[in-house]
Amino acid sequence: DKFDVKDFVGAISEKLIAQSKADPGPFDPKPFIRTFEAAVDKLIAVRKDVQVKTEQMEKSVRVAERDYSKKMVELNRGFEAVGQSFSGMETKMNEVGRTAIRIGEQMESVHQQRQRAQAAYDLIDYYGQFAKDDTTRVDALKKEGKEGRRKVAVLLRRLATVAKEVDLSHSDKTRENIDRYCEKFEKDMLHLFDRAYRRGDPKMMHHCAQTLLDFNGGASCVQVYVNQHDFFINRVAESTSIGDQLWGALPDPDAPPPVSEPGLQDLFVEIRTTVGQEAQIVQAVFPNPAYVMQVFLQRVFAQSIQHHLEQLIARTTNMPDLGFLRILQLVHQQTSVLVEDLKAYELPSVVPRSPIDANEFDRTVKGMPASAASNTATAATISTMLETAMEELFVPYTEGQRYLEKESHSLGELYTSYLAKYSRYHERTGVKGKSSMFGRMVDQLSAAAATTSNSGTSTTSAQAAAALMRFGGLGSSTDRAPEKTTEDPIREEDGVLSVDVAEKMLKWHAEAIGRCVELSPSSDVPKTTFALLRVLSAVIANSYIEAALETAQARLEAADAKSEPSMQPLTVLREVDLICHLWQRYVTMALLPLASSSVTVRREMVVFNNQAVSRIEGGANQVTQKLADSIITWLSTQLAKQKRTDFKPKNDDLSFARVNTEPCLACCETLERVRDAAKANLSGKNLEVFLTEVGVAFHGLLLEHLKKFPVSATGGLMLAKDLKSYQDTIDTFSIPSLHERFEFIRQLGNVFLVKPDILKSYITEGYLGRIDANLLRPYLAQRSDWGQAEKGFNDAADGGPGGPGPDGKGVRDRFGMGRLSMIMKDLEPLREISMPSMPPMQGMSSFAGNIASSFASARPSRFSNIGA
């Protein structure tokens, strides 16, 4: 146990301590000393005894260790001897095994040779019996049951192969006997298979299928099984029901495309159920289930699905092409889903060998049947077969250019009927003597379509044009018959551009593009998309947008110069802008990505689209230019109504009673209407450049206008009021560059108010100080007191406005300006903007270019507004 010194000392001195406490007197250590000495002596003796015992035990351990080591050495020697014995035995066993393998291989070779010899002997024996027209032995073998029929199947196949190779006398008769017996055997097995099929005996059916597989590949057995299947018999017997709910809305382009058809849906549900059951039965019955499933599914597609598709297509015969296309897309979508579901029934395509064929003799003698070999080598999986069957199902409707013609035909029908009133309105309202945009579009389409028939080869442009001409009911302008008087009268709202109309046309086109992606091969999608883009461009750009621009321009050209111009063309421009942005965003987001797989087609689409947009921008430029010209002409007409006495009145009281002259009021009202209409219909740079051009042109009119009228002191006040009204009206345009121009006009008008003695100093300050005094003379000459004030301006050498000043430099040299056109140098960049692709226009070339540039630069922001 655990030893504690303190406890030991306390235990032996406990009684002594008690006695010491009990005895009075001083402490006596002797009892303690004697006790401790005795304890120490005893402990020493115990230690000696323990030491002796420890030494004896160590000796015993050393002796035991030596004995243990000797025994281990002996055991190791024994184990080594045993290991050597086992190694020897293993070597001898390996030698015996190799010898046995060689004997086995030799025995197998001999056995194969014996089997081959026996098979050859039997084959020759049976061949001889058939030569004697004796089938007793074969009949007996066939009656031995399943195994006997399997042996007969292999035997007959071999005999048929041998009979074809033997060229002896009477071999033809023998071959006929063998063929006749083979035919009888096949009929018996098919009859047996049919009886087992009717009884529902899968084991016997499997035996017959395996036997026929060994005999000739089993193709006849598979055909019997498929032909007598209840699915095909019932489908032929019953008339497929076609739902009537979707046919009313099918040709309506505004109705959503159908997503299901009752008859087709029921058929596909039945197909899924039947195939699920057949997959289990086929695997249990046939040794080659993959081949059987392929035959069964091919029959399903070629008979059931194709029959129903033909019924649906036949029902769309009297409908517009949209009905045919939607039905075709519906069937394609549903069939694609069906194919993906049927791919789950993929079965192994390995044909198991008959046990009888485990050891084949010579391949020539054995003669693997052609059909069985083809089944064995069938590399096409069920998935590949399903995709091929689906492709063949739609080939009659999508082969070549059939689908593209149908799609173009459909869009042509829809767009032509939808824009009939619109096109008739713009065709009738066009200026006589000029062909309308619609007429020119039809003529262009006629020419494009003619290239197809003349050259014999069709491009996407010619195809789209021909489709629109054939199916849109259009003819060239020279062939169009006179309009019938019984047509509905045209209305103003029939010819109005609308974003809703364009959105609807784009929606129809997007549906057609969706069908194009689904029904066309992936390699043809870029070309088909480009062809449909041409159809869309011919309608939305040529016959819709450009027709409205043409009509607006014709109305501006035919408008009476004596009447105030209408701001309605600005409304047309606004709709053109919105529709163009919507159209271009659709092209960018929906059409161009579809052509990404073909760099060439994508580049052609971009070039074609840019050309269409450029034509629209050019038409918008022309309309804007005509409108600006009309506005300036009208303002000039109003200013021409200014009376000679308006600024030199005789009756001062009557003059002061008027706020502004009548021409001023008319011009301000016109400018306000222009401002309101422009801000309501234009935005961004379009608005800025249009108002700038109107303001700059009106500024020029006022400069010429002030040269024509004498101004008295009282008339100067009237003139100042008019110029202040002009300035205030122009300030509402919110164009900074116009503020300076009309501030100059106001300061120029003040020269008729200042006194003659300060006139000289006034024209050297402000904006007037930048102008050569000679250029101001025509205006100063209109002052009624110019005869007196002119003396200070004749002597240019005395420091006049045009002569040298105190520093020896004239006003012109001091300010570095010599022409009136340079006072607004900050505005010059506005006139330098141009469109390289646009020809210069007389009088307004810079403005047309600015409108075209702003039209392009403002496009993203404008479209975002549309989206908002």
TIKETI-131199 format. One line per field, with one value per residue (C-alpha): x, y, z; residue number from 1. Coordinates in steps of 0.25 Angstrom, whole numbers, always signed. Example, Ala and Ser with C-alpha at 12.3 -4.5 7.8 and 13.67 -1.06 7.14 Angstrom:
x [+49,+55]
y [-18,-4]
z [+31,+29]
resi [1,2]
% end
This chain:
x [+0,+4,+14,+13,+25,+17,+5,+16,+23,+9,+5,+17,+17,+3,+3,+15,+9,-3,+6,+14,+2,-3,+10,+12,+26,+36,+36,+44,+49,+55,+43,+42,+57,+56,+43,+49,+62,+55,+46,+59,+66,+54,+53,+67,+65,+53,+61,+71,+61,+55,+68,+71,+58,+60,+73,+68,+56,+65,+74,+61,+57,+70,+70,+55,+59,+71,+61,+51,+61,+66,+51,+49,+61,+56,+42,+48,+56,+43,+35,+46,+46,+31,+32,+42,+33,+21,+29,+33,+19,+14,+25,+21,+6,+9,+16,+4,-6,+2,+2,-13,-16,-8,-16,-29,-26,-22,-35,-43,-37,-39,-53,-56,-50,-58,-71,-68,-65,-78,-86,-80,-83,-98,-99,-94,-103,-116,-112,-112,-125,-131,-125,-133,-145,-145,-148,-151,-139,-141,-156,-152,-142,-153,-163,-153,-158,-152,-138,-141,-147,-135,-125,-134,-134,-118,-118,-127,-119,-106,-112,-118,-104,-97,-108,-104,-90,-91,-90,-93,-103,-116,-112,-123,-134,-127,-127,-142,-145,-137,-143,-157,-155,-149,-161,-170,-162,-163,-178,-180,-172,-179,-192,-187,-183,-197,-204,-195,-197,-212,-212,-202,-191,-178,-169,-174,-173,-159,-155,-161,-154,-141,-143,-146,-134,-125,-132,-132,-131,-145,-150,-163,-166,-165,-174,-184,-184,-184,-195,-205,-203,-216,-211,-210,-222,-231,-225,-228,-242,-246,-247,-238,-245,-240,-244,-252,-249,-236,-241,-248,-237,-226,-225,-227,-213,-216,-220,-209,-204,-210,-202,-210,-220,-230,-228,-213,-212,-220,-212,-199,-204,-208,-194,-187,-195,-194,-179,-177,-184,-178,-164,-166,-172,-162,-150,-157,-161,-150,-135,-133,-142,-136,-138,-153,-155,-149,-159,-170,-167,-165,-178,-184,-178,-181,-195,-202,-195,-194,-208,-213,-204,-209,-223,-220,-213,-224,-234,-226,-227,-238,-231,-221,-206,-205,-214,-205,-193,-199,-203,-190,-183,-193,-190,-175,-175,-183,-176,-162,-167,-172,-159,-151,-160,-159,-144,-145,-148,-134,-131,-118,-116,-108,-114,-111,-105,-112,-106,-105,-96,-86,-76,-77,-70,-66,-72,-75,-82,-89,-94,-98,-112,-112,-124,-118,-104,-111,-118,-105,-98,-109,-102,-114,-120,-134,-131,-125,-137,-147,-140,-139,-154,-158,-150,-156,-170,-168,-160,-172,-175,-162,-153,-146,-153,-167,-167,-161,-171,-182,-177,-175,-188,-195,-188,-191,-206,-206,-199,-206,-220,-216,-211,-221,-228,-215,-209,-221,-222,-208,-209,-221,-216,-203,-200,-205,-194,-185,-185,-188,-178,-188,-188,-173,-172,-181,-172,-160,-165,-170,-156,-150,-160,-157,-142,-146,-154,-144,-131,-137,-130,-136,-130,-136,-139,-146,-153,-159,-163,-169,-177,-182,-186,-193,-200,-202,-211,-201,-198,-189,-194,-196,-204,-213,-227,-235,-241,-255,-265,-272,-260,-262,-259,-245,-244,-234,-231,-228,-215,-210,-197,-198,-188,-199,-200,-185,-185,-195,-188,-175,-183,-187,-173,-168,-177,-173,-158,-161,-167,-155,-145,-153,-157,-144,-131,-121,-112,-124,-128,-119,-124,-139,-138,-131,-142,-153,-146,-147,-162,-163,-155,-163,-175,-172,-162,-166,-181,-184,-173,-169,-183,-186,-174,-177,-191,-186,-176,-186,-196,-185,-181,-196,-200,-204,-193,-204,-208,-201,-194,-199,-191,-197,-184,-177,-187,-183,-169,-171,-178,-167,-157,-164,-167,-153,-147,-156,-153,-138,-138,-146,-136,-124,-130,-138,-133,-118,-114,-121,-111,-99,-95,-93,-84,-87,-102,-101,-93,-103,-114,-107,-104,-118,-124,-115,-119,-134,-132,-124,-136,-145,-136,-134,-150,-151,-140,-147,-161,-154,-147,-160,-167,-156,-157,-172,-171,-160,-168,-180,-172,-167,-181,-186,-174,-177,-191,-183,-188,-179,-185,-185,-171,-174,-188,-196,-205,-196,-208,-213,-199,-197,-210,-205,-196,-190,-192,-201,-189,-182,-194,-196,-181,-181,-193,-187,-174,-182,-189,-176,-170,-182,-183,-168,-167,-179,-173,-158,-147,-132,-124,-136,-143,-131,-127,-141,-144,-130,-131,-145,-139,-127,-135,-145,-133,-129,-143,-143,-129,-134,-148,-142,-135,-148,-156,-153,-154,-158,-155,-169,-168,-155,-164,-173,-161,-155,-168,-168,-154,-156,-168,-159,-148,-158,-164,-151,-146,-157,-150,-139,-128,-115,-110,-123,-122,-110,-116,-128,-121,-113,-127,-132,-119,-120,-134,-130,-122,-135,-138,-124,-121,-112,-101,-100,-103,-88,-84,-96,-92,-78,-83,-89,-92,-92,-78,-74,-80,-73,-80,-82,-91,-100,-102,-114,-121,-117,-121,-136,-136,-144,-133,-122,-119,-114,-108,-100,-90,-83,-81,-77,-63,-57,-43,-47,-49,-63,-68,-61,-48,-36,-38,-29,-20,-19,-28,-42,-54,-53,-38,-40,-51,-46,-59,-63,-76,-90,-90,-78,-85,-90,-77,-81,-93,-84,-82,-97,-96,-84,-91,-94,-98,-88,-98,-108,-107,-107,-121,-122,-123,-125,-114,-108,-122,-125,-112,-114,-128,-122,-110,-119,-129,-118,-112,-125,-130,-126,-132,-144,-146,-144,-156,-164,-161,-165]
y [+0,+14,+18,+32,+35,+45,+35,+24,+33,+38,+23,+19,+31,+33,+25,+32,+46,+42,+37,+50,+58,+50,+51,+64,+70,+73,+66,+53,+49,+36,+27,+34,+31,+16,+14,+21,+13,+0,+4,+8,-5,-13,-5,-8,-23,-23,-15,-26,-37,-30,-27,-42,-46,-36,-42,-56,-52,-45,-57,-65,-55,-56,-71,-71,-60,-69,-81,-73,-68,-82,-87,-75,-78,-92,-88,-78,-90,-98,-87,-85,-100,-100,-87,-94,-106,-98,-91,-104,-109,-96,-97,-111,-107,-96,-106,-115,-104,-100,-114,-115,-102,-107,-120,-112,-104,-116,-123,-111,-110,-125,-123,-111,-119,-131,-122,-116,-130,-135,-122,-124,-139,-136,-125,-134,-145,-135,-130,-144,-147,-134,-138,-151,-143,-150,-141,-151,-148,-133,-135,-144,-134,-123,-131,-131,-118,-104,-109,-117,-106,-97,-108,-109,-94,-94,-106,-100,-87,-95,-104,-92,-86,-99,-101,-88,-92,-106,-108,-123,-130,-130,-118,-110,-120,-121,-106,-105,-116,-108,-95,-101,-107,-94,-87,-97,-96,-81,-82,-92,-83,-71,-78,-83,-69,-64,-74,-71,-56,-58,-67,-57,-67,-58,-71,-77,-64,-62,-76,-74,-60,-66,-78,-69,-60,-72,-76,-63,-51,-51,-39,-47,-49,-34,-31,-40,-35,-20,-22,-29,-19,-14,+1,+1,-8,+2,+14,+9,+5,+18,+31,+41,+52,+66,+77,+89,+99,+105,+106,+119,+126,+119,+129,+141,+148,+155,+142,+135,+122,+109,+101,+88,+81,+71,+60,+61,+62,+49,+42,+45,+41,+28,+27,+29,+19,+9,+10,+9,-4,-9,-6,-16,-27,-26,-27,-40,-46,-42,-45,-32,-22,-9,-14,-17,-4,+4,-4,-1,+14,+16,+10,+20,+32,+27,+23,+29,+43,+45,+42,+51,+62,+61,+62,+75,+81,+77,+85,+97,+97,+107,+116,+127,+122,+126,+114,+104,+110,+110,+96,+92,+99,+92,+78,+81,+86,+74,+64,+69,+67,+53,+50,+55,+46,+34,+35,+30,+16,+14,-1,-9,-12,-25,-37,-49,-62,-75,-85,-94,-84,-83,-91,-87,-95,-89,-75,-79,-91,-85,-73,-62,-58,-44,-39,-43,-38,-24,-25,-28,-17,-7,+5,+15,+16,+19,+33,+35,+28,+37,+49,+44,+40,+53,+60,+52,+55,+70,+69,+70,+83,+90,+84,+94,+108,+103,+108,+121,+124,+120,+129,+141,+138,+139,+152,+158,+154,+160,+173,+175,+174,+181,+193,+193,+206,+212,+210,+214,+227,+231,+226,+235,+247,+248,+260,+257,+256,+249,+234,+231,+224,+212,+212,+213,+202,+193,+195,+192,+179,+176,+178,+170,+158,+159,+156,+142,+138,+144,+138,+125,+127,+134,+142,+145,+159,+153,+143,+153,+162,+151,+146,+160,+162,+148,+147,+162,+165,+175,+178,+188,+203,+201,+188,+193,+194,+207,+207,+203,+214,+204,+204,+210,+225,+229,+235,+244,+234,+223,+230,+233,+227,+219,+212,+202,+198,+196,+189,+179,+177,+174,+164,+157,+157,+152,+140,+137,+138,+128,+118,+120,+116,+104,+99,+102,+95,+102,+105,+112,+121,+133,+132,+131,+142,+151,+148,+151,+164,+168,+166,+174,+185,+186,+188,+196,+204,+206,+204,+210,+220,+225,+226,+236,+244,+245,+249,+260,+265,+265,+273,+283,+285,+287,+296,+310,+320,+330,+321,+318,+305,+293,+287,+273,+268,+269,+259,+250,+252,+248,+235,+232,+234,+225,+214,+215,+213,+202,+195,+196,+191,+179,+177,+178,+169,+159,+157,+160,+150,+139,+142,+141,+127,+133,+145,+148,+148,+156,+167,+167,+169,+180,+187,+185,+190,+203,+206,+205,+214,+224,+225,+228,+238,+245,+245,+252,+262,+266,+267,+276,+284,+287,+290,+300,+306,+308,+314,+324,+327,+330,+339,+346,+348,+354,+363,+368,+373,+384,+397,+409,+417,+407,+413,+427,+430,+442,+440,+438,+436,+425,+419,+418,+412,+400,+390,+384,+384,+374,+367,+366,+360,+350,+346,+344,+335,+327,+325,+321,+311,+306,+305,+298,+288,+285,+283,+274,+265,+267,+265,+265,+270,+270,+280,+289,+289,+291,+303,+309,+308,+315,+326,+328,+330,+339,+347,+349,+353,+364,+369,+371,+376,+387,+393,+396,+405,+419,+421,+434,+436,+432,+420,+416,+412,+404,+397,+394,+388,+379,+375,+372,+363,+356,+354,+350,+340,+334,+333,+323,+314,+312,+312,+320,+323,+330,+339,+346,+348,+355,+363,+369,+371,+379,+387,+390,+395,+404,+412,+419,+423,+429,+444,+448,+453,+440,+431,+431,+425,+415,+408,+406,+398,+384,+376,+388,+391,+378,+383,+391,+404,+403,+391,+399,+411,+405,+404,+418,+423,+420,+430,+442,+451,+444,+457,+464,+452,+448,+459,+451,+439,+444,+448,+434,+440,+448,+436,+432,+419,+414,+423,+423,+425,+431,+419,+420,+408,+408,+401,+390,+388,+389,+379,+370,+368,+372,+365,+364,+349,+347,+354,+340,+332,+322,+318,+314,+299,+297,+300,+291,+279,+270,+256,+251,+241,+252,+262,+276,+283,+297,+308,+297,+287,+289,+288,+275,+269,+274,+267,+254,+254,+257,+247,+236,+242,+243,+229,+222,+232,+233,+218,+217,+227,+218,+207,+215]
z [+0,+0,+11,+18,+27,+36,+38,+42,+52,+57,+59,+67,+76,+78,+92,+96,+94,+102,+113,+113,+114,+125,+134,+140,+140,+129,+116,+116,+102,+106,+103,+89,+87,+91,+83,+70,+71,+72,+60,+52,+56,+51,+38,+35,+37,+28,+17,+18,+16,+4,-2,-1,-7,-18,-22,-22,-31,-41,-42,-45,-56,-63,-63,-69,-80,-84,-85,-93,-103,-106,-108,-118,-126,-127,-131,-142,-148,-148,-155,-166,-169,-170,-179,-188,-189,-193,-204,-209,-210,-216,-227,-230,-230,-240,-249,-248,-251,-263,-268,-265,-273,-285,-284,-283,-295,-303,-298,-302,-315,-317,-312,-322,-333,-329,-328,-342,-348,-341,-346,-360,-360,-355,-365,-376,-371,-371,-384,-390,-384,-390,-403,-402,-398,-384,-372,-362,-354,-354,-350,-339,-334,-335,-326,-315,-309,-307,-308,-320,-328,-324,-330,-342,-344,-344,-353,-363,-364,-366,-376,-384,-384,-388,-399,-406,-406,-411,-426,-429,-437,-431,-422,-427,-423,-409,-408,-411,-401,-390,-394,-394,-380,-375,-379,-373,-360,-359,-361,-350,-341,-344,-342,-329,-325,-329,-321,-309,-311,-311,-299,-292,-290,-289,-287,-300,-307,-302,-307,-321,-322,-318,-327,-339,-335,-337,-349,-358,-348,-343,-352,-356,-341,-338,-350,-345,-331,-336,-346,-337,-325,-320,-321,-336,-338,-329,-335,-349,-345,-338,-344,-337,-330,-333,-323,-328,-317,-323,-337,-335,-330,-338,-350,-341,-340,-327,-320,-313,-321,-316,-306,-307,-316,-309,-320,-320,-305,-303,-314,-307,-293,-299,-306,-293,-286,-297,-298,-283,-283,-296,-290,-279,-289,-299,-290,-284,-298,-308,-307,-315,-308,-314,-328,-325,-318,-330,-339,-330,-329,-343,-346,-335,-342,-357,-354,-342,-341,-355,-358,-347,-352,-366,-361,-354,-366,-375,-366,-368,-383,-383,-373,-374,-374,-359,-356,-363,-356,-342,-344,-349,-337,-327,-332,-333,-318,-313,-321,-316,-302,-305,-311,-299,-290,-299,-298,-284,-290,-295,-296,-298,-312,-310,-316,-307,-314,-314,-305,-317,-323,-311,-319,-334,-345,-357,-360,-374,-371,-359,-367,-358,-363,-370,-361,-348,-352,-355,-342,-334,-341,-339,-334,-335,-321,-318,-316,-329,-336,-329,-334,-348,-348,-343,-353,-364,-359,-362,-375,-384,-378,-376,-387,-396,-396,-393,-378,-382,-393,-383,-372,-382,-388,-374,-370,-384,-382,-368,-371,-384,-378,-365,-373,-384,-379,-375,-389,-397,-389,-392,-406,-408,-401,-408,-417,-431,-442,-432,-428,-414,-404,-404,-420,-420,-410,-418,-430,-423,-418,-432,-437,-426,-428,-443,-441,-435,-447,-457,-451,-446,-433,-421,-411,-397,-402,-415,-407,-397,-408,-416,-404,-401,-415,-417,-404,-400,-412,-418,-432,-439,-440,-455,-453,-442,-446,-443,-429,-427,-424,-414,-404,-391,-390,-384,-371,-365,-353,-363,-367,-353,-349,-336,-327,-323,-338,-339,-326,-331,-344,-336,-328,-340,-345,-332,-332,-346,-342,-330,-340,-349,-338,-334,-348,-356,-355,-346,-358,-366,-355,-358,-373,-369,-359,-369,-379,-369,-365,-380,-379,-366,-372,-385,-377,-364,-371,-386,-385,-371,-367,-380,-385,-374,-376,-391,-388,-378,-388,-399,-391,-387,-401,-406,-394,-397,-394,-390,-379,-366,-366,-358,-347,-350,-357,-343,-338,-349,-346,-331,-335,-345,-335,-325,-335,-340,-326,-323,-336,-335,-320,-325,-336,-327,-316,-323,-337,-338,-327,-335,-346,-337,-343,-357,-357,-372,-370,-357,-365,-376,-366,-359,-373,-378,-365,-365,-379,-375,-363,-372,-381,-370,-364,-378,-379,-365,-369,-382,-374,-363,-374,-381,-368,-364,-378,-377,-363,-367,-380,-371,-362,-373,-379,-365,-364,-378,-373,-365,-369,-372,-361,-350,-345,-349,-344,-346,-334,-322,-313,-322,-323,-308,-306,-314,-307,-320,-334,-342,-349,-336,-329,-341,-341,-326,-327,-338,-330,-318,-325,-331,-318,-311,-323,-323,-308,-309,-320,-320,-310,-307,-319,-329,-321,-318,-333,-338,-329,-332,-347,-346,-336,-344,-357,-350,-345,-359,-364,-353,-357,-371,-366,-358,-370,-377,-367,-363,-348,-340,-325,-322,-332,-325,-313,-321,-328,-314,-309,-322,-320,-305,-309,-319,-309,-298,-307,-312,-298,-295,-305,-294,-305,-299,-313,-316,-304,-309,-323,-318,-308,-319,-327,-314,-313,-328,-326,-315,-325,-329,-314,-310,-312,-324,-315,-308,-320,-323,-310,-309,-322,-317,-304,-302,-314,-324,-320,-327,-341,-351,-351,-366,-364,-354,-364,-371,-357,-353,-366,-362,-350,-353,-348,-355,-364,-351,-344,-357,-356,-344,-353,-366,-361,-359,-357,-345,-336,-342,-340,-352,-352,-343,-328,-318,-319,-334,-337,-342,-336,-346,-342,-327,-327,-338,-344,-358,-361,-355,-357,-347,-335,-331,-333,-322,-331,-342,-337,-339,-354,-356,-352,-364,-368,-378,-384,-386,-399,-395,-395,-400,-390,-378,-381,-367,-360,-368,-363,-349,-349,-354,-344,-332,-338,-336,-323,-316,-319,-306,-297,-305,-305,-290,-289,-297,-288,-276]
resi [1,2,3,4,5,6,7,8,9,10,11,12,13,14,15,16,17,18,19,20,21,22,23,24,25,26,27,28,29,30,31,32,33,34,35,36,37,38,39,40,41,42,43,44,45,46,47,48,49,50,51,52,53,54,55,56,57,58,59,60,61,62,63,64,65,66,67,68,69,70,71,72,73,74,75,76,77,78,79,80,81,82,83,84,85,86,87,88,89,90,91,92,93,94,95,96,97,98,99,100,101,102,103,104,105,106,107,108,109,110,111,112,113,114,115,116,117,118,119,120,121,122,123,124,125,126,127,128,129,130,131,132,133,134,135,136,137,138,139,140,141,142,143,144,145,146,147,148,149,150,151,152,153,154,155,156,157,158,159,160,161,162,163,164,165,166,167,168,169,170,171,172,173,174,175,176,177,178,179,180,181,182,183,184,185,186,187,188,189,190,191,192,193,194,195,196,197,198,199,200,201,202,203,204,205,206,207,208,209,210,211,212,213,214,215,216,217,218,219,220,221,222,223,224,225,226,227,228,229,230,231,232,233,234,235,236,237,238,239,240,241,242,243,244,245,246,247,248,249,250,251,252,253,254,255,256,257,258,259,260,261,262,263,264,265,266,267,268,269,270,271,272,273,274,275,276,277,278,279,280,281,282,283,284,285,286,287,288,289,290,291,292,293,294,295,296,297,298,299,300,301,302,303,304,305,306,307,308,309,310,311,312,313,314,315,316,317,318,319,320,321,322,323,324,325,326,327,328,329,330,331,332,333,334,335,336,337,338,339,340,341,342,343,344,345,346,347,348,349,350,351,352,353,354,355,356,357,358,359,360,361,362,363,364,365,366,367,368,369,370,371,372,373,374,375,376,377,378,379,380,381,382,383,384,385,386,387,388,389,390,391,392,393,394,395,396,397,398,399,400,401,402,403,404,405,406,407,408,409,410,411,412,413,414,415,416,417,418,419,420,421,422,423,424,425,426,427,428,429,430,431,432,433,434,435,436,437,438,439,440,441,442,443,444,445,446,447,448,449,450,451,452,453,454,455,456,457,458,459,460,461,462,463,464,465,466,467,468,469,470,471,472,473,474,475,476,477,478,479,480,481,482,483,484,485,486,487,488,489,490,491,492,493,494,495,496,497,498,499,500,501,502,503,504,505,506,507,508,509,510,511,512,513,514,515,516,517,518,519,520,521,522,523,524,525,526,527,528,529,530,531,532,533,534,535,536,537,538,539,540,541,542,543,544,545,546,547,548,549,550,551,552,553,554,555,556,557,558,559,560,561,562,563,564,565,566,567,568,569,570,571,572,573,574,575,576,577,578,579,580,581,582,583,584,585,586,587,588,589,590,591,592,593,594,595,596,597,598,599,600,601,602,603,604,605,606,607,608,609,610,611,612,613,614,615,616,617,618,619,620,621,622,623,624,625,626,627,628,629,630,631,632,633,634,635,636,637,638,639,640,641,642,643,644,645,646,647,648,649,650,651,652,653,654,655,656,657,658,659,660,661,662,663,664,665,666,667,668,669,670,671,672,673,674,675,676,677,678,679,680,681,682,683,684,685,686,687,688,689,690,691,692,693,694,695,696,697,698,699,700,701,702,703,704,705,706,707,708,709,710,711,712,713,714,715,716,717,718,719,720,721,722,723,724,725,726,727,728,729,730,731,732,733,734,735,736,737,738,739,740,741,742,743,744,745,746,747,748,749,750,751,752,753,754,755,756,757,758,759,760,761,762,763,764,765,766,767,768,769,770,771,772,773,774,775,776,777,778,779,780,781,782,783,784,785,786,787,788,789,790,791,792,793,794,795,796,797,798,799,800,801,802,803,804,805,806,807,808,809,810,811,812,813,814,815,816,817,818,819,820,821,822,823,824,825,826,827,828,829,830,831,832,833,834,835,836,837,838,839,840,841,842,843,844,845,846,847,848,849,850,851,852,853,854,855,856,857,858,859,860,861,862,863,864,865,866,867,868]
% end
